[in-house]
C-alpha cells in the first residue's frame, strides 16, 4: 500500500520498481503489481500494489486495500518528497493518523490487535546486523508469503535462531521512543526526489545542518511507528533496487544482507530495528544554528512564493478563462 500527498512521486516510484518506463497516473485508488521472481527456485509471483490518491477525499478507499483480511500481509509506504521538505513532517503525521483511524474503524478483536502489535515488537527486537546472524537458521520458502515482520526474518538484516514459543513471547523492554504508536503492520517511510537536495543547496541556501535536522526529525517519527526509512531518487537511481529487495524480504522472506546506510545524505537507508535515539543524536553535533527540539516548521521554512510565479499563475488562469470572457452573451 503506497500512500502520500500528490506530486510526491508515488506513481513514478512504483513504475521504477516495475521496470516500467512509461508510467500512467490515475486517480482515486490505483492497482498495480510488481513481478517477483526467485531465480534459484525458478518460481514467479506478482506483488500487489495499491496506490492511494493524495487527495484526502479518497481516504475512504483504504477499505478496499487494507481490511481485516489483508492487514496481516500488508506493508504500508508513507511517501514524502525532498522537493517540498517543509511539508514532510506534516504529511507524515496526516497519513499516519489517517491509517491509524482506518485501522481503528476495522473493529478488530482485542486478541487480533495484540497479535499484530506483538509481531511488530518481535520483528523490531529480532533485528541483527547482516553478518552477525547465527548460522544454522533455515529461511522460510520464498514466494510463499508469511506475515511481514515474522520471526524468521524480522524486518531486515540476518535471521534468528529458532526458539521455543515461551521464549519468543518474552519481550524485552523496547528502547525509549520505539513503537509508542504501534499500528500492528510494517511501515516504510520513503523520501523521494533526493536529487532535489542539490537544488535546495543552490536556490534555498540549505546547509548540511538543514538536511541533518530533516533526517533526525524523520527518524524520530520512524521510531514511534517502528518504521524503516528509505531516501530514494528515481532520476539518479538511488536505493530503488534496494527498496525492491527490502519489500520482497519483508513479504516473501527473501534474503536481505544490506546494513543501514547513513553516510550519503541523499541515499539513507535505515531498517526497522536498527535505529535508536542515541544513534540519532549523532546528527545533533552538526546543528549549529538550530536545536534538535526546535519546531520543524520554524527551521525548514516554506519559501515565499516569488512574484514571477504569482504572475505566471494569474496569466495561466486568465488564459483558461479568456475564451469564455470573449464570448458574446446570448440575448
PyMOL commands that set and color helices and strands:
alter all, ss='L'
color gray80, all
select helices_A, chain A and resi 10-18+56-65+71-73+82-105+110-125+165-168+194-203+208-225+240-252+277-286+296-299+307-325
alter helices_A, ss='H'
color red, helices_A
select strands_A, chain A and resi 2-4+29-38+43-52+75-81+186-192+228-231+269-270
alter strands_A, ss='S'
color yellow, strands_A
deselect
rebuild
show_as cartoon
